[in-house]
């Protein structure tokens, strides 16, 4: 009997929620009164000043790599040879033939029929 009553209450609550959503009304939670025993909210400046500066742990990359069995090798750019000049590739086969550019025609165009009548 109690389960039937509980289900009926849940069904009614769901229907009332659907009606509220359909009507476009939003229900807001009741405003929370500020507690008197809590301190006032801090400003950004107070928060910045009060936060202690955390010292980041110093990580020696060479020691870390050596412990993993690796060796760091750096290239000294002053000792490295300059990059080789890019040579033009050698053209293989015969050269392309130069085509004549079309001559501009000043005379009017004529339509020519190619089918028999």
Number of C-alpha atoms within 10 A of each C-alpha: 5 7 8 9 10 11 11 12 12 12 12 12 12 12 12 12 13 12 12 13 12 9 9 9 9 8 9 6 6 6 6 6 6 9 8 7 6 7 8 9 8 8 8 8 8 10 11 10 9 8 8 8 8 6 6 6 6 6 8 8 10 12 13 12 12 11 10 9 8 11 12 9 6 6 7 7 8 7 7 8 7 8 6 6 6 6 6 6 6 6 7 6 6 6 7 6 6 6 6 6 6 6 6 6 7 6 6 5 7 6 5 6 7 6 5 4 4
